[in-house]
Amino acid sequence: MESIRIKQTVTPEGINIPFNKVRKFKGEQVEIIISNIGDVKPAKIARSSSLKKNLKEILEQYKDVKPFKNIDPLEWEREIRNEW
């Protein structure tokens, strides 16, 4: 079973199901379930800009951290492929 999630606000005109999201199901029988997602409010633009600012500040604090510096990429890939 494969599923996708489409979050939409129900308007007086109804809801719009974008074809590009559901095209892989063309010709198949599907079940559509509509559920209330509760008190989730759409994000405001001002909030996303402060989020960008917060992320920028955090990334700036840790710019010198190199978590993968001791990992040899070729050795890592050989080890991963060896599991098969």
N, C-alpha and C positions, 0 to 999 in steps of 0.2 A: 504494500500500500504506500502510495506517495501522496503527500499533501503540500499545500502552499497556504500561506496566511496573507490575507488582504485586509488591512485595517482601513475602514472608511466611516465617515459620518453619514448617517441616514438623513437625507434631505426630503423635502416634499416631493421631489421628482423620483426618489428612490435611491438606489446605489448603482455605481458603475463598476463593472468587473472588467478590468483591462485585458484585452485579448492577448497581448504579449506575455502576460503572466500565466494564462491558462492554455495557450496554444498546444502545449505538449499533451494535453488531454483530449485533443480533437478526435471525435468519433467514439470516445469512451463515455460510459455512464458514470456520472459523478454525483456526490452528495454535497449539498451546500448547507452548512450549519452557521447560523447567525447567533452570536452571543454578545452580551453586554460586557464590555471590558471594565466596567465600574467607574471609579472616580479618576481615571487617567485623563488628564487634560492635555490638549495639544501643546507642544513646546512653543514658547514665544521666541521671536528673533532675538530680543535683548538677552534672554537666558542663554541662547546658543553662543552669542558673542562673548559672554562672560565665561562660558565653558571653554571656548577657544583660548581665552586669556589665561584661565587656570591651567589648561593643558600646556600652554606655552611656558608658563612659569615652572611647572613641574619638570618638563623636559629640559629646560635650561638648568635646573638644579642638578640633574643627573646626566648632563652631556658628556662627562668624563667617564661614566660607568660603561664598561665594555664587557657584558656578561658572557660573550662567546669567544673571548680572546684566547682561551686555552683549548679551544676545540679545533682540531684539524678537519676541515670540511671533507676532504677526500676520505680520511679514515672513518669519519662519521657515516658517510654514504656507504662505504663498504660494509660497515657493521649493520646498517639498516637493511641493505640488500641481502646480507647473509642470513637474515631471519627467514627469508622465503625458502 
